[in-house]
């Protein structure tokens, strides 16, 4: 069973994946997060309030800072342009960069660990190494 924040991160990645896949990321201000894509009202009601609040924070924060986050990803993904990064990995990176820059109460190594776990469960076998490398390099630069 996932912890509250881990579940919220998974919901955020899934929601951003749906929006990205359907080319709806540019409509951030129109997106209704009363029910997350792919969830029923019953499933939403079963979620703890903290999970819903944190997932909405990650989604809205990522969407509001999308251009900045994509520039960061492009800066640190030297060999793979952002449009060539698979959709799941791209959105794991987006929420992770957002968290590293904005969640002062969570150590970056926890955020990276969570990103790697998300990648291992939602993406392909080698993506977690790619994600770990990019985030680790960013954290080293961000800290200095």
C-alpha positions in Angstrom: 0.0 0.0 0.0 1.3 3.4 -0.9 1.8 6.2 1.6 -0.4 9.3 1.2 2.2 11.4 -0.7 3.3 8.4 -2.8 -0.3 7.9 -3.9 -0.7 11.6 -4.6 2.4 11.6 -6.8 1.1 8.6 -8.7 -2.3 10.3 -9.2 -0.4 13.5 -10.3 1.7 11.6 -12.9 -1.4 9.7 -14.2 -3.4 13.0 -14.5 -0.5 14.8 -16.3 0.0 11.8 -18.5 -3.7 11.9 -19.6 -3.5 15.7 -20.2 -0.2 15.3 -22.1 -1.4 12.3 -24.2 -4.5 14.3 -25.2 -2.5 17.5 -25.9 -4.4 19.4 -23.2 -1.5 20.7 -21.1 -1.9 24.2 -22.6 -5.4 24.4 -21.2 -4.3 24.4 -17.6 -6.7 27.1 -16.5 -9.7 25.1 -17.8 -8.9 21.8 -16.2 -11.3 20.6 -13.6 -9.6 18.6 -10.9 -12.8 17.8 -8.9 -12.4 14.3 -10.2 -9.0 13.0 -11.5 -9.0 11.5 -15.0 -9.4 7.8 -14.8 -11.1 7.8 -11.4 -14.7 7.4 -10.5 -16.4 9.6 -8.0 -16.5 6.6 -5.6 -12.7 6.2 -5.9 -12.2 9.9 -5.4 -14.4 9.8 -2.3 -12.3 7.0 -0.9 -9.1 9.1 -1.0 -7.9 10.9 2.1 -8.2 14.6 1.9 -4.4 15.0 2.3 -3.9 12.8 -0.8 -6.3 14.8 -2.9 -4.9 18.2 -1.7 -1.3 17.1 -2.4 -2.1 15.6 -5.8 -3.9 18.8 -6.8 -1.0 20.9 -5.6 1.4 18.9 -7.7 -0.8 19.0 -10.8 -1.6 22.7 -10.6 1.9 23.7 -9.7 3.3 21.6 -12.5 0.9 23.1 -15.0 1.4 26.6 -13.9 5.2 26.2 -14.2 5.2 23.9 -17.3 7.3 26.1 -19.5 10.0 26.6 -16.8 9.9 22.8 -15.9 10.3 21.8 -19.5 13.3 24.1 -19.9 14.9 22.5 -16.9 14.3 19.0 -18.3 15.7 20.1 -21.7 18.8 21.5 -19.9 19.5 18.3 -18.0 18.4 15.8 -20.7 21.3 16.6 -23.0 21.0 13.5 -25.3 17.2 13.2 -25.4 15.0 16.1 -26.4 12.0 16.6 -24.2 9.6 15.5 -27.0 11.5 12.2 -27.3 11.2 11.4 -23.6 8.2 9.0 -23.2 5.1 10.6 -21.7 5.3 8.9 -18.3 8.9 9.8 -17.7 8.4 13.3 -18.9 5.7 13.9 -16.4 7.6 12.1 -13.6 10.4 14.6 -14.3 8.0 17.5 -14.3 6.5 16.8 -10.9 9.9 16.0 -9.5 11.6 19.2 -10.7 8.6 21.1 -9.4 8.9 19.4 -5.9 12.6 19.9 -5.7 12.2 23.6 -6.3 9.1 24.1 -4.2 8.8 21.6 -1.4 11.2 22.9 1.2 10.0 20.4 3.8 11.0 17.3 1.7 14.6 16.4 1.1 15.5 16.1 -2.6 16.7 12.5 -2.1 13.2 11.5 -1.0 11.8 13.2 -4.1 14.3 11.4 -6.3 13.6 8.1 -4.6 9.9 8.5 -5.2 10.5 9.4 -8.8 12.6 6.3 -9.3 9.9 4.2 -7.7 7.2 5.8 -9.9 9.3 5.1 -13.0 9.9 1.5 -11.9 6.2 0.9 -11.5 4.8 3.0 -14.4 7.5 3.0 -17.1 10.0 0.7 -18.7 12.9 -1.2 -17.2 15.6 1.3 -17.8 13.8 4.7 -17.4 14.5 4.9 -13.7 18.2 5.2 -14.4 17.6 8.0 -16.8 15.3 9.8 -14.3 17.7 9.2 -11.4 20.6 10.6 -13.4 18.8 13.8 -14.5 17.4 14.6 -11.1 20.6 13.8 -9.2 22.6 16.1 -11.5 20.0 18.8 -11.0 20.0 18.5 -7.2 23.8 18.8 -7.2 23.6 22.0 -9.3 20.6 23.3 -7.4 22.3 22.9 -4.0 25.5 24.8 -5.1 
